[in-house]
Amino acid sequence: MAERRVNCQIAVPDAIADGTPVNAFRAVKDGDEWLLDFLVLSEKDGKAVVVSRVRVTSDFLAAVRSRLDSAMLDGSDVSDNVVPFPRAGGMEVN
C-alpha cells in the first residue's frame, strides 16, 4: 500500500530551528511501538545522553524507513510533504 502524503504548512519553533547535533542513534522496542532515541555519545567516557526521543508505531517506522531510503537513493527533497502515522487519530496543533 502506498503511503499517504499531506501537503501542509509546517511550523518549526525557533528553539529547535537549528536542530540538535547528535552522533548516535538507537531504536528500542516498547510493546507494539518503538522509541527512537537520538544521542550524544562520548566513547571516551563510555556514556551517551538522549537529546531527542520519539515514539512511533511499527507501521510508521516502516514508512520512515521507506521515505529515507527513497530520499537517499534519488537525492530528492521530500520536505514539502508530511507522511501521517498510519491509523493515527488527529491531534491538535497549537
QUINOR-V880211 format. One record per residue. N is the residue number from 0. RES is the residue in one letter. SS is DSSP state (H for helix, E for strand, L for the rest). D_CENTER is the distance of its C-alpha to the mean C-alpha in Angstrom with 2 decimals. Layout:
# QUINOR-V880211
N&RES&SS&D_CENTER + N&RES&SS&D_CENTER
This chain:
# QUINOR-V880211
0&M&L&20.49 + 1&A&L&18.79 + 2&E&L&15.51 + 3&R&L&16.28 + 4&R&L&15.32 + 5&V&E&16.25 + 6&N&L&17.53 + 7&C&L&17.42 + 8&Q&L&17.65 + 9&I&L&14.64 + 10&A&L&15.71 + 11&V&L&14.31 + 12&P&L&16.46 + 13&D&H&18.62 + 14&A&H&17.72 + 15&I&H&14.22 + 16&A&L&15.20 + 17&D&L&15.75 + 18&G&L&12.58 + 19&T&L&13.24 + 20&P&L&14.46 + 21&V&L&13.43 + 22&N&L&15.24 + 23&A&E&13.92 + 24&F&E&11.18 + 25&R&E&11.85 + 26&A&E&11.03 + 27&V&E&13.55 + 28&K&E&15.07 + 29&D&E&16.20 + 30&G&L&18.53 + 31&D&L&17.03 + 32&E&E&13.45 + 33&W&E&11.09 + 34&L&E&10.06 + 35&L&E&7.45 + 36&D&E&9.43 + 37&F&E&9.58 + 38&L&E&13.34 + 39&V&E&16.45 + 40&L&E&18.91 + 41&S&E&22.66 + 42&E&L&24.30 + 43&K&L&27.64 + 44&D&L&27.26 + 45&G&L&25.46 + 46&K&E&22.89 + 47&A&E&19.21 + 48&V&E&17.60 + 49&V&E&14.18 + 50&V&E&13.13 + 51&S&E&9.80 + 52&R&E&8.95 + 53&V&E&6.93 + 54&R&E&8.89 + 55&V&E&8.44 + 56&T&E&11.44 + 57&S&H&12.51 + 58&D&H&12.92 + 59&F&H&9.43 + 60&L&H&8.33 + 61&A&H&11.19 + 62&A&H&10.19 + 63&V&H&6.93 + 64&R&H&9.49 + 65&S&H&12.13 + 66&R&H&10.62 + 67&L&H&9.93 + 68&D&H&13.39 + 69&S&H&15.03 + 70&A&H&13.94 + 71&M&H&15.03 + 72&L&H&18.19 + 73&D&H&19.47 + 74&G&L&18.03 + 75&S&L&17.33 + 76&D&L&15.73 + 77&V&L&13.32 + 78&S&L&12.69 + 79&D&L&15.30 + 80&N&L&13.93 + 81&V&E&11.49 + 82&V&L&10.70 + 83&P&L&11.53 + 84&F&L&11.03 + 85&P&L&14.13 + 86&R&L&16.93 + 87&A&L&15.27 + 88&G&L&17.81 + 89&G&L&17.87 + 90&M&L&16.92 + 91&E&L&18.88 + 92&V&L&17.60 + 93&N&L&20.02
